[in-house]
Amino acid sequence: MSRLKLAIAAAMKAKKTWDRIPPEQRRKVVETAKTQGPAIAKKAAVATRTRGPVLARRVAEAIEKARKPR
């Protein structure tokens, strides 16, 4: 599965999750992101560099497993 498809699947999952969060909690998340966003982004970048390929493989395996008919 290509990286683009994985990125699109992850984005769609994030959007569905975001839509399920109540509006009051969304505001809190956005406020927290404004103040702590740079630190979180730095940690995410480090984690992506160190664990990116393993995480991408696990996500791809989970997606394939979910798509297989039971």
KOLVEX-85148 format. One line per field, with one value per residue (C-alpha): x, y, z; residue in three letters. Coordinates in nm, 2 decimals, decimal comma. Each point is the difference from the previous one (the first is absolute). Layout:
<recs>
px = (X | ...)
py = (Y | ...)
pz = (Z | ...)
rest = (ALA | ...)
</recs>
This chain:
<recs>
px = (0,00 | 0,14 | 0,09 | -0,26 | -0,28 | 0,12 | 0,01 | -0,35 | -0,13 | 0,16 | -0,15 | -0,34 | 0,02 | 0,12 | -0,29 | -0,26 | 0,16 | 0,00 | -0,37 | -0,09 | 0,16 | -0,24 | 0,04 | 0,11 | 0,28 | 0,11 | 0,05 | 0,22 | 0,20 | 0,05 | 0,10 | 0,25 | 0,14 | 0,07 | 0,20 | 0,17 | 0,00 | 0,36 | 0,12 | -0,24 | 0,10 | 0,37 | -0,08 | -0,20 | 0,28 | 0,25 | -0,24 | -0,06 | 0,37 | 0,07 | -0,31 | -0,16 | 0,06 | -0,11 | -0,31 | -0,09 | 0,03 | -0,22 | -0,27 | 0,01 | -0,03 | -0,29 | -0,18 | 0,05 | -0,12 | -0,31 | -0,08 | 0,02 | -0,34 | -0,07)
py = (0,00 | 0,34 | 0,26 | 0,23 | -0,24 | -0,05 | 0,38 | 0,03 | -0,28 | 0,15 | 0,34 | -0,14 | -0,18 | 0,31 | 0,20 | -0,26 | 0,00 | 0,39 | 0,01 | -0,23 | 0,23 | 0,24 | 0,37 | 0,10 | -0,25 | 0,10 | 0,36 | -0,13 | -0,21 | 0,30 | 0,23 | -0,26 | -0,04 | 0,37 | 0,01 | -0,34 | -0,07 | 0,07 | -0,24 | -0,27 | 0,05 | -0,04 | -0,32 | -0,13 | 0,07 | -0,19 | -0,29 | -0,01 | -0,01 | -0,27 | -0,21 | 0,11 | -0,31 | -0,24 | 0,20 | 0,03 | -0,37 | -0,07 | 0,24 | -0,16 | -0,35 | 0,11 | 0,15 | -0,31 | -0,22 | 0,22 | -0,02 | -0,38 | -0,16 | -0,20)
pz = (0,00 | -0,09 | 0,25 | -0,15 | 0,06 | 0,36 | 0,05 | -0,14 | 0,22 | 0,31 | -0,09 | -0,04 | 0,33 | 0,17 | -0,14 | 0,11 | 0,35 | 0,01 | -0,10 | 0,29 | 0,26 | 0,17 | -0,11 | 0,36 | 0,00 | -0,36 | 0,13 | 0,28 | -0,25 | -0,22 | 0,29 | 0,12 | -0,35 | -0,02 | 0,32 | -0,02 | -0,37 | -0,08 | 0,28 | -0,12 | -0,36 | 0,09 | 0,19 | -0,29 | -0,24 | 0,21 | 0,04 | -0,38 | -0,07 | 0,25 | -0,03 | -0,33 | -0,22 | 0,28 | 0,07 | -0,37 | -0,04 | 0,30 | -0,12 | -0,35 | 0,16 | 0,21 | -0,30 | -0,21 | 0,29 | 0,04 | -0,37 | -0,03 | 0,01 | 0,31)
rest = (MET | SER | ARG | LEU | LYS | LEU | ALA | ILE | ALA | ALA | ALA | MET | LYS | ALA | LYS | LYS | THR | TRP | ASP | ARG | ILE | PRO | PRO | GLU | GLN | ARG | ARG | LYS | VAL | VAL | GLU | THR | ALA | LYS | THR | GLN | GLY | PRO | ALA | ILE | ALA | LYS | LYS | ALA | ALA | VAL | ALA | THR | ARG | THR | ARG | GLY | PRO | VAL | LEU | ALA | ARG | ARG | VAL | ALA | GLU | ALA | ILE | GLU | LYS | ALA | ARG | LYS | PRO | ARG)
</recs>
